[in-house]
Amino acid sequence: MVEEKVTLKNDEGLYARTAAKFLQNAVKFKSQITLTKDEKSYDGKSILSILSMAGFKGDEIVISCEGNDEVDALDCLTAFINSI
């Protein structure tokens, strides 16, 4: 398993459009993807789970990936979060 802490920098956080785009990236990988915020874990391949996380600007989240393509998945998803 690999993981990395990232900070949400965009004004809308991880809601609606950005959550959908995150999901589009996440489902490309076979690895299990988990988002952790405030010690609670959320399924990174479920739009409802991502939205229920309520990620606001300035929040720190941990992206964890576990599986055969975990490194590629983590690189892709952290790059996405850092680019929005």
C-alpha positions as CSV (number, residue, x, y, z in Angstrom):
1,M,0.0,0.0,0.0
2,V,1.2,3.5,-0.8
3,E,-0.3,6.8,0.5
4,E,0.3,10.5,0.3
5,K,-1.2,13.5,2.2
6,V,-2.5,16.3,0.0
7,T,-4.2,19.6,0.7
8,L,-7.3,20.7,-1.2
9,K,-6.4,24.1,-2.7
10,N,-9.3,25.0,-5.0
11,D,-12.2,27.1,-3.9
12,E,-14.9,24.5,-4.3
13,G,-12.9,21.7,-2.6
14,L,-13.8,18.1,-3.7
15,Y,-17.4,18.6,-4.7
16,A,-19.6,17.9,-7.7
17,R,-17.4,18.5,-10.8
18,T,-14.0,17.9,-9.1
19,A,-15.3,14.8,-7.3
20,A,-16.6,13.4,-10.7
21,K,-13.3,14.1,-12.3
22,F,-11.4,12.5,-9.4
23,L,-13.7,9.4,-9.8
24,Q,-13.0,9.3,-13.6
25,N,-9.3,9.1,-12.8
26,A,-9.8,6.6,-9.9
27,V,-11.8,4.0,-11.9
28,K,-9.0,3.7,-14.5
29,F,-7.0,1.7,-11.9
30,K,-7.6,-1.8,-10.5
31,S,-6.2,-0.8,-7.1
32,Q,-8.4,-0.1,-4.1
33,I,-8.4,3.6,-3.5
34,T,-9.3,5.1,-0.1
35,L,-9.5,8.7,1.0
36,T,-9.0,9.6,4.7
37,K,-10.1,12.8,6.3
38,D,-10.3,13.5,10.0
39,E,-9.6,9.8,10.7
40,K,-12.6,8.7,8.7
41,S,-12.1,6.6,5.5
42,Y,-14.0,6.9,2.3
43,D,-14.2,4.8,-0.9
44,G,-12.3,6.7,-3.6
45,K,-14.3,4.9,-6.3
46,S,-17.7,5.9,-5.1
47,I,-19.1,9.3,-5.9
48,L,-21.4,9.2,-2.9
49,S,-18.6,8.3,-0.6
50,I,-16.4,11.1,-2.0
51,L,-19.2,13.7,-1.7
52,S,-20.0,12.6,1.9
53,M,-16.4,13.3,2.8
54,A,-17.2,17.0,2.5
55,G,-13.7,18.1,1.3
56,F,-13.4,21.9,1.6
57,K,-10.6,24.2,0.6
58,G,-7.6,23.8,3.0
59,D,-8.6,20.3,4.1
60,E,-5.8,17.7,4.3
61,I,-6.7,14.3,3.0
62,V,-4.7,11.1,2.6
63,I,-5.0,9.2,-0.6
64,S,-4.2,5.5,-0.1
65,C,-3.9,3.0,-3.0
66,E,-3.5,-0.8,-2.7
67,G,-3.1,-3.2,-5.6
68,N,-1.0,-4.0,-8.6
69,D,-1.1,-0.5,-10.1
70,E,-1.0,1.3,-6.7
71,V,2.0,3.6,-7.6
72,D,0.5,4.7,-10.9
73,A,-2.8,5.3,-9.2
74,L,-1.3,7.4,-6.4
75,D,0.8,9.4,-8.9
76,C,-2.3,10.1,-11.0
77,L,-4.6,11.0,-8.2
78,T,-2.2,13.2,-6.3
79,A,-1.3,15.0,-9.5
80,F,-5.0,15.6,-10.2
81,I,-5.6,17.0,-6.7
82,N,-2.5,19.3,-6.9
83,S,-3.6,20.6,-10.3
84,I,-7.1,21.7,-9.3
